[in-house]
Amino acid sequence: MYLPAHFEETRAEVLYALIAEHPLGALVTLGADGLNANHIPFLLEPDAGEHGRLIGHVARNNDAWRDVLGADQTESLVIFQGPSAYVSPNWYATKRETHRVVPTYNYTVVHVYGRVAVHEDAKWLRGVVGKLTKRFEAAQAVPWKMADSPAD
């Protein structure tokens, strides 16, 4: 991604805040059939490891988890997008004077690179789905919980 140095943000707390506020990430993996992108919600565990850890869940029917299996696994990418807006040259006073302005696009985005771990353990999986459910149902008047669905 092209990133001029004067726009680069390196403070972890700022990057983590964008992920927390915009948790739907585009998980990009490289599989046997080429690139695959899946938009899934993530939770950030900022204290896990050197740079934190993302946790998410994909359905068993989604091939994304198969893309990352194997010892020769390549890095994957998760893209989180925050607010964005088109900036017209008409907004600059100097346009009328010099016409030396061009359109641009202002946006906030965090790219997270790393290796994906696939967990098959049912207890671990229930824990992750429980955390995701608790986080994303928190704003509901009556939050849905996993116990509301049949055990199977």
C-alpha positions in Angstrom: 0.0 0.0 0.0 1.3 3.4 -0.9 1.7 5.4 2.3 3.4 8.8 2.4 5.5 9.1 5.6 3.6 12.2 6.8 0.3 10.1 6.8 1.7 7.0 8.5 0.3 6.1 11.9 2.5 3.8 14.1 1.0 4.3 17.6 -0.4 0.9 18.5 -3.2 2.4 20.6 -4.5 4.4 17.6 -4.4 1.4 15.3 -6.1 -0.8 17.9 -8.8 1.8 18.4 -9.6 1.7 14.7 -9.9 -2.1 14.8 -12.1 -1.9 17.9 -14.4 0.7 16.3 -14.5 -1.0 12.9 -14.1 -4.7 13.6 -15.3 -6.1 10.3 -12.1 -7.0 8.6 -11.4 -8.3 5.1 -9.4 -11.5 5.6 -7.3 -12.1 2.5 -5.7 -15.5 2.1 -3.8 -17.3 -0.7 -5.1 -20.7 -1.4 -4.7 -23.3 -4.2 -7.3 -21.4 -6.3 -5.6 -18.0 -5.8 -6.5 -15.0 -3.6 -9.6 -15.3 -1.4 -11.2 -12.4 0.6 -13.8 -12.9 3.3 -15.3 -10.2 5.4 -15.6 -11.4 9.0 -15.8 -9.7 12.4 -12.7 -9.8 14.6 -11.8 -9.2 18.2 -8.4 -7.8 19.0 -6.5 -9.2 22.0 -3.9 -6.4 22.3 -1.9 -8.1 25.1 -1.4 -11.4 23.3 2.1 -11.6 21.8 4.3 -8.8 20.6 1.6 -7.1 18.5 -1.6 -8.6 19.8 -3.8 -11.2 18.2 -6.9 -11.1 16.2 -9.6 -13.8 16.8 -12.4 -14.5 14.4 -14.5 -17.3 13.1 -15.4 -18.7 9.7 -18.0 -21.3 9.0 -16.8 -24.8 8.3 -18.4 -24.5 4.8 -16.2 -21.4 4.1 -13.0 -22.5 2.3 -11.0 -19.7 3.9 -9.8 -21.9 6.7 -8.5 -24.5 4.2 -6.4 -21.8 2.5 -4.2 -21.5 5.6 -3.6 -25.1 6.5 -0.2 -26.6 6.0 3.4 -26.0 7.1 4.2 -23.8 4.2 1.5 -21.3 5.0 2.1 -17.9 3.6 1.2 -14.7 5.5 -2.4 -13.6 5.4 -3.7 -10.0 5.5 -6.7 -8.5 7.3 -7.8 -5.0 6.2 -9.8 -2.8 8.6 -11.4 0.3 7.1 -12.5 3.3 9.1 -14.1 6.6 7.9 -13.4 7.8 4.4 -14.3 10.7 2.2 -13.7 12.2 -1.3 -11.9 15.5 -1.3 -12.8 17.8 -4.2 -10.3 20.3 -5.6 -13.2 22.8 -5.3 -12.8 22.8 -1.6 -9.4 24.5 -1.8 -9.2 28.3 -2.0 -6.1 28.0 -4.1 -8.0 26.3 -6.9 -9.5 29.6 -7.9 -6.0 31.2 -7.8 -3.6 28.7 -9.2 -5.6 25.6 -10.3 -2.7 23.6 -8.9 -4.8 21.2 -6.9 -6.1 17.7 -7.6 -8.8 15.5 -6.1 -7.9 13.1 -3.4 -9.5 10.6 -1.0 -9.0 10.8 2.7 -9.4 7.5 4.6 -8.3 5.5 7.6 -7.2 1.9 7.3 -5.2 -0.7 9.2 -3.5 -3.6 7.4 -2.6 -6.5 9.7 -0.2 -9.2 8.4 0.3 -12.5 10.0 -0.3 -16.2 9.9 -3.7 -17.7 10.6 -4.1 -20.5 13.1 -6.9 -23.0 12.6 -8.3 -24.4 15.8 -10.3 -27.7 15.8 -10.8 -28.0 19.5 -14.6 -27.7 20.3 -14.0 -26.1 23.7 -11.7 -23.4 22.2 -14.1 -22.8 19.4 -17.1 -22.3 21.7 -15.1 -19.9 23.7 -14.3 -17.8 20.6 -17.8 -17.8 19.3 -19.0 -16.9 22.9 -16.6 -13.9 23.0 -17.6 -12.7 19.5 -21.3 -13.1 20.4 -20.9 -11.2 23.7 -19.1 -8.3 22.0 -21.5 -7.9 19.1 -24.7 -8.5 21.0 -23.8 -6.1 23.8 -25.8 -3.2 22.3 -29.0 -5.2 22.0 -31.8 -4.7 24.5 -32.0 -8.4 25.0 -28.7 -9.9 23.8 -28.8 -13.2 22.0 -26.6 -15.8 23.6 -25.3 -19.2 22.4 -27.6 -20.9 24.9 -30.6 -19.5 22.9 -29.9 -21.9 20.1 -30.1 -25.7 20.1 -27.0 -27.4 21.4 -26.4 -29.3 18.2 
